[in-house]
Amino acid sequence: MRIFALTGAGVSAESGLGTFRDAGGIWARFDPMKLATPEAFARDPDLVHAFYDARRRNLLAAEPNAAHVALARLEAGLAARGGELFLCTQNIDDLHERAGSTRVAHMHGELLKARCLACGQTSRWREDMGVTASCPSCGETGRLRPHVVWFGEIPLDLDAIFAALAEADLFVAIGTSGSVYPAAGFVAEARALGIRTCEINLEPSDNAALFDERRYGRASEAVPAFVEAVLAAR
Ligand code: BJW
């Protein structure tokens, strides 16, 4: 069995990383147009760096939760049965990798990487970035940005993502509100391809009506239960 899993901020919520659109979420406290667009970064790089520096520090203090661990177990369990998990995350954290997932497509980038606007290289980055940091590849100063995908930018790895989606037997969306495209369109794409669809979320997402199966609850409980059911059935 080939499973395509799309994860969102809800999978990392119980690790202490904020979601975006819940009450008290990141976009309830900060204006995304001032922080998560290329225009915002050009206008006020100090402000944007401060926002991502704080989130990077928060991430480094966080730990994977039972939902991340269960998805790593699903990858290994499917592989042992001749199947495959394609794990596509909208999250910029590294909690799937730290829980043991070995192949993760980060369609909205990675907070622990920097991209140089001078040479185009990406580098691993765990410190505060700020406007005076130098690129480890080319040495240019003040040209680094967080390696994340802002509104109006094209998400990463889309060819591999759509190819994996087309080959899946099951599409499962976990902890995502289904409000940001193109990820929000994956469920409709899956349905058009005749792929079974499942949603796991705290509450019905914007796309809830498009899912064949719906499981509501906290990711730390609902995802392990889903993984057990999948692995027990094969
Ligand atoms: C729990 C839980 C618990 C809570 N357990 N659950 C139509 C078509 C195409 C594009 C567009 C379109 N209309 C508009 C657009 C443009 C735009 C867009 O979608 N805007 C919408 C707001 C309308 N999209 C873009 O600009 C994208 N680029 C693009 O479209 O390029 C064009 C193109 C595409 C394809 C081919 C060619 C060209 C880029 C989008 C970039 C998004 N960037 C951000 C920030 C990244 C960096 C950062 O982290 O700061 O990505 S925005 C933010 O939203 C972040 C997330 O990855 C993303 C999705 O959020 P997510 O994960 O769903 O979080 P929430 O908070 O919304 O939901 C959490 C859910 O968890 C909730 O439902 C809770 O109930 C649940 N939950 N606790 C389980 N314990």
Residues whose N, C-alpha, C, O or C-beta is under 5 A from the ligand:
A	BS01	BJW	G8 A9 G10 A13 E14 T19 F20 R21 D22 A36 Q90 N91 I92 H108 V148 V149 W150 F151 G152 E153 I154 P155 G175 T176 S177 G178 S179 V180 Y181 P182 N201 L202 E203 G217 R218 A219
